[in-house]
């Protein structure tokens, strides 16, 4: 059966119209998908800024003084040394002084959004995040070196004092050698300190003026006056002998501080950028 010319013409016009409608619908669909993709990418970029880049920048600003040793990096703390076999009239736990280093990096990273942090590290900001990881590692190595140095000074003070260490059972004469090591550290790094001075406690004399732990006794020794006097002389000698080590650690901290300032600027530049480079699995263009 043959198709009349008029019918064929109508069919052609219908096919053209259907094709046009389909093309319009398809084009609108694709445009919508592209728009959604770009909106998601902008949203992802903003999330990275708010939850990764900006917190990192604020962290560096907040801790610049610490990196420069304008705040104490190592401090004396008082805590639980652990359980012990004890009589009924004794405490079951031993408490005493120790030194604690200030490394805020692990705590900071532990509270960040893990998915966004990994995305920044592996995809969008590889070089920058690598440099930040390097800075965190450099600071960890630095505080470990400072801590080992202060423990060494503490043992030098304990040896020079010829006293018992300030720990259970607190046998007089005793010395809190870690507290005095913290005082030497602060003096060498030009942090605020008081003068060490003797105070009459009756039968014995104490040395006071070293940085103390809140709610703990403020004395560093309990000993005869002459023995304290000899210790003060020894502390001056120990301080002079450790100037070179302190100067080396100060140079190290200056390098770390300069790197922190540089990375703060790089973070500010990335925050100011309008576009996000690189594709990741958190923002994918889906055709379905």
C-alpha positions in Angstrom: 0.0 0.0 0.0 1.5 3.3 -1.1 1.6 6.4 1.2 0.0 9.5 -0.1 2.3 12.5 -0.5 0.3 14.6 2.0 0.5 11.8 4.6 4.3 11.4 4.1 4.8 15.1 4.5 2.8 15.0 7.8 4.9 12.1 9.0 8.1 13.9 8.2 6.9 17.0 10.0 5.9 14.9 13.0 9.3 13.2 13.1 11.0 16.5 12.9 8.9 17.9 15.8 9.5 14.8 17.9 13.2 15.0 17.3 13.2 18.6 18.3 11.3 18.0 21.5 13.6 15.1 22.3 16.7 17.2 21.6 15.3 20.0 23.8 14.5 17.6 26.7 17.9 15.9 26.4 19.7 19.2 26.3 17.9 20.5 29.3 18.6 17.2 31.1 22.3 17.4 30.3 22.4 21.1 31.3 20.7 20.3 34.6 23.3 17.5 35.3 26.2 19.9 34.5 24.7 22.6 36.7 24.2 20.1 39.6 27.8 18.9 39.2 29.2 22.4 39.3 27.0 23.3 42.3 28.2 20.2 44.1 31.8 21.1 43.2 31.4 24.6 44.6 29.8 23.2 47.8 32.7 20.7 48.1 35.2 23.5 47.6 33.5 25.5 50.4 33.6 22.5 52.7 37.3 22.1 52.2 37.8 25.7 53.0 35.7 25.7 56.1 36.7 22.3 57.5 40.3 21.9 56.4 42.1 25.0 55.1 40.7 27.6 57.5 41.2 25.4 60.6 44.8 24.7 59.5 45.4 28.5 59.1 43.9 29.3 62.5 45.9 26.5 64.1 49.2 27.9 62.7 48.3 31.4 63.8 47.3 30.2 67.3 50.6 28.3 67.8 53.2 30.6 66.2 54.3 31.7 69.7 54.7 28.1 70.8 56.8 27.2 67.7 59.0 30.2 68.5 59.4 29.2 72.2 57.7 32.4 73.3 55.5 30.0 75.4 57.1 27.0 77.3 57.4 24.0 75.1 58.3 21.6 78.0 56.6 22.0 81.4 56.5 20.1 84.7 53.3 18.1 85.4 52.1 16.2 88.4 50.4 12.9 87.8 49.8 9.3 88.6 52.9 7.1 88.1 50.9 3.9 88.5 49.6 1.4 91.0 51.8 -0.3 93.6 51.6 -2.9 96.3 50.5 -0.8 99.4 49.6 -1.4 103.0 46.1 -0.4 104.3 47.6 2.9 105.6 49.3 3.8 102.2 48.0 5.1 98.9 47.5 2.5 96.2 48.9 4.8 93.6 52.2 6.7 93.4 52.1 10.4 92.3 55.0 12.5 91.2 56.5 15.0 88.9 57.4 14.5 85.2 58.0 16.6 82.1 55.4 17.0 79.4 56.1 18.3 75.9 53.6 20.5 74.1 52.8 19.0 70.7 49.3 20.1 69.7 49.4 18.5 66.2 48.0 15.0 67.0 45.0 16.4 68.9 44.3 18.8 66.1 44.3 16.2 63.3 42.2 13.8 65.4 39.2 16.1 65.5 39.2 17.0 61.8 36.8 15.5 59.2 38.8 12.4 58.1 37.2 12.2 54.6 37.8 15.8 53.7 41.4 15.7 55.2 42.3 12.7 53.1 40.7 14.2 50.0 42.7 17.4 50.5 45.9 15.3 51.1 45.5 12.9 48.2 43.7 15.0 45.5 43.3 18.7 45.8 46.2 20.0 47.8 48.9 17.3 47.6 51.9 19.6 47.8 50.5 21.9 50.5 49.3 19.1 52.7 52.7 17.3 52.3 54.4 20.4 53.5 52.1 20.7 56.5 52.7 17.0 57.4 56.4 17.8 57.2 56.0 20.7 59.6 54.1 18.5 62.0 56.8 15.9 61.9 59.5 18.5 62.3 57.8 19.9 65.4 57.4 16.4 66.9 61.1 15.7 66.4 61.9 19.1 67.9 59.9 18.7 71.1 61.3 15.2 71.6 64.8 16.6 71.4 63.9 19.4 73.8 62.4 16.9 76.2 65.5 14.6 76.1 67.7 17.7 76.7 65.7 18.8 79.7 65.7 15.3 81.3 69.5 15.3 80.8 69.8 18.7 82.6 67.5 17.3 85.3 69.9 14.4 86.0 72.9 16.8 86.0 71.1 18.8 88.7 70.2 15.7 90.7 73.8 14.5 90.5 75.2 17.9 91.5 72.8 18.3 94.4 73.8 15.1 96.2 70.2 15.0 97.4 67.4 12.5 97.1 64.9 12.9 94.1 61.6 14.5 95.0 59.5 11.4 94.9 58.0 8.9 97.4 58.9 8.5 100.2 60.2 12.2 100.0 63.3 11.6 102.1 65.0 14.9 103.2 67.3 16.3 101.8 65.4 16.2 98.5 65.4 18.1 95.2 62.8 18.4 92.5 65.4 18.3 89.7 62.9 18.4 86.9 61.4 21.7 88.2 64.9 23.2 88.3 65.6 21.9 84.8 62.5 23.7 83.6 63.8 26.9 85.2 67.1 26.5 83.4 65.3 26.0 80.1 63.2 29.1 80.6 66.3 31.2 81.5 68.2 30.0 78.4 65.2 30.7 76.1 64.6 34.1 77.7 61.1 33.1 79.0 59.8 34.9 82.1 61.4 33.5 85.3 61.8 34.5 89.0 65.1 34.5 90.8 65.9 31.3 92.7 66.1 32.1 96.4 66.5 30.3 99.7 63.8 30.3 102.3 64.1 29.2 106.0 61.7 26.3 106.8 62.9 25.7 110.3 65.2 22.7 110.5 65.8 22.9 106.7 65.9 25.5 103.9 64.1 25.4 100.6 64.9 26.8 97.2 61.9 28.7 95.7 61.3 30.7 92.5 61.2 27.9 89.9 58.0 27.4 87.8 55.6 25.2 89.8 52.6 23.1 89.1 49.2 24.5 90.3 48.0 23.2 93.6 51.4 21.6 94.4 54.1 22.6 96.8 56.2 25.5 95.4 59.6 24.5 96.7 62.3 22.8 94.6 64.4 21.5 97.5 64.4 20.8 101.2 67.9 20.6 102.6 70.5 22.3 104.8 71.3 25.9 103.8 74.9 25.2 102.8 73.8 22.3 100.6 71.3 24.5 98.8 73.9 27.1 98.3 76.2 24.7 96.6 73.4 23.5 94.4 72.6 27.1 93.3 76.3 27.4 92.2 76.0 24.1 90.3 72.8 25.3 88.5 74.7 28.4 87.2 77.4 26.1 85.9 74.9 23.8 84.3 73.1 26.7 82.7 76.4 28.0 81.1 77.3 24.5 79.9 74.0 24.2 78.1 74.0 27.5 76.3 75.2 25.9 73.0 72.5 23.3 73.0 69.9 25.9 73.8 71.2 28.1 70.9 71.0 25.1 68.5 67.4 24.4 69.5 66.5 28.0 69.1 67.8 28.0 65.6 65.8 24.9 64.9 62.6 26.6 66.3 63.2 29.7 64.1 63.2 27.5 61.0 60.0 25.8 62.1 58.4 29.2 62.8 59.4 30.5 59.4 57.9 27.5 57.7 54.7 27.9 59.7 54.4 31.6 58.6 55.1 30.5 55.0 52.4 27.8 55.1 49.9 30.2 56.7 50.3 32.4 53.6 49.8 29.5 51.2 46.7 28.5 53.1 45.3 32.0 52.8 46.0 32.0 49.1 44.1 28.7 48.6 41.2 30.0 50.7 41.0 33.0 48.4 40.8 30.9 45.2 37.4 30.8 43.5 37.8 27.4 41.7 38.7 23.9 43.0 41.2 22.0 40.9 41.1 18.3 40.5 38.3 15.7 40.5 37.6 13.3 43.3 35.2 10.6 44.3 33.3 12.9 46.7 32.0 15.0 43.7 31.3 12.9 40.6 29.4 13.7 37.4 26.6 11.2 37.2 24.6 10.6 34.0 21.9 8.7 35.9 
